[in-house]
């Protein structure tokens, strides 16, 4: 067992691994409590996502990408780019702001945004995590299909 000579203890291997991989415990803030001056631990405040504006008011694709990034959790390591903005615009232009994966794919192809089907699924998953799109199950020809709809706040 090695001893540290400084004031601060040497971090354990588990702590070093957690810090390197980003799985360290969340930061805890200490706030004074009025009764007796003791401190009470509380988690840092999280900002609530802003309601989704009408997409007509968002002028550029870059602003849409920034909106998607702002609505994802801070710990999310998702890369968000122009395909995400194009998908959101395409969903907005569709009837009722909703559609199944096949109709979304066809609408993207018609608008000149060629995208592989697997990427369509990945982009929809990111938009769902951001809370901009919700997934519902509907019956189509007797079989369940997922339908994606823009969340309007």
WOTANOR-V953826 format. One record per residue. N is the residue number from 1. OMEGA is omega in degrees with one decimal (NA if undefined). BURIAL is 1 if it has 24 or more other ideal C-beta (glycine too) atoms within 12 Angstrom, else 0. Layout:
((N:OMEGA:BURIAL) (N:OMEGA:BURIAL))
//
This chain:
((1:179.9:0) (2:179.2:0) (3:176.6:0) (4:-177.7:0) (5:-178.7:0) (6:179.4:0) (7:-176.5:0) (8:179.1:0) (9:177.3:0) (10:-179.7:0) (11:179.6:0) (12:178.9:0) (13:179.4:0) (14:179.1:0) (15:178.9:0) (16:179.7:0) (17:179.8:0) (18:-179.8:0) (19:-178.1:0) (20:-177.6:0) (21:178.9:0) (22:-179.9:0) (23:179.7:0) (24:179.8:0) (25:-179.5:0) (26:-179.6:0) (27:179.6:0) (28:178.8:0) (29:176.9:0) (30:179.5:0) (31:178.6:0) (32:178.3:0) (33:-175.8:0) (34:-176.4:0) (35:174.1:0) (36:176.0:0) (37:177.1:0) (38:178.3:0) (39:-178.9:0) (40:-179.7:0) (41:174.9:0) (42:178.4:0) (43:178.2:0) (44:-178.1:0) (45:177.0:0) (46:177.7:0) (47:179.4:0) (48:178.0:0) (49:179.0:0) (50:176.7:0) (51:-178.1:0) (52:177.1:1) (53:170.4:0) (54:-174.5:0) (55:176.6:1) (56:-179.0:0) (57:179.2:0) (58:-169.1:0) (59:-169.9:0) (60:177.0:0) (61:-179.5:0) (62:177.4:0) (63:176.6:0) (64:178.0:1) (65:178.1:1) (66:177.8:0) (67:-180.0:1) (68:178.5:1) (69:-179.1:1) (70:-177.4:0) (71:175.1:1) (72:177.5:1) (73:178.6:0) (74:-178.1:0) (75:-178.4:0) (76:179.5:0) (77:-179.6:0) (78:174.0:0) (79:-177.3:0) (80:-178.2:1) (81:-176.3:0) (82:176.2:0) (83:178.8:1) (84:178.6:1) (85:179.3:1) (86:179.6:1) (87:179.8:1) (88:177.6:1) (89:-179.8:1) (90:177.7:1) (91:-179.6:1) (92:-178.5:1) (93:-179.3:0) (94:179.7:1) (95:-178.5:0) (96:179.7:0) (97:-177.2:1) (98:176.2:1) (99:175.0:1) (100:-173.2:1) (101:-179.3:1) (102:-179.3:0) (103:176.3:1) (104:179.2:1) (105:179.4:1) (106:179.0:0) (107:176.6:1) (108:179.6:1) (109:179.5:0) (110:-179.7:0) (111:177.5:0) (112:178.4:0) (113:179.3:1) (114:-178.4:0) (115:177.1:1) (116:-176.4:0) (117:179.9:0) (118:177.6:0) (119:177.0:0) (120:178.5:1) (121:-179.3:0) (122:-179.8:0) (123:178.1:1) (124:178.3:1) (125:178.2:1) (126:179.0:1) (127:176.4:1) (128:177.2:1) (129:179.9:1) (130:179.3:1) (131:179.6:1) (132:-178.5:1) (133:174.8:1) (134:-178.1:0) (135:176.8:1) (136:177.5:0) (137:177.8:0) (138:175.5:0) (139:178.6:0) (140:-175.0:0) (141:177.3:0) (142:-179.8:0) (143:178.7:0) (144:176.6:0) (145:177.4:0) (146:178.1:1) (147:-178.9:1) (148:-176.7:1) (149:176.5:1) (150:178.2:1) (151:177.6:1) (152:-178.0:0) (153:NA:0))
//
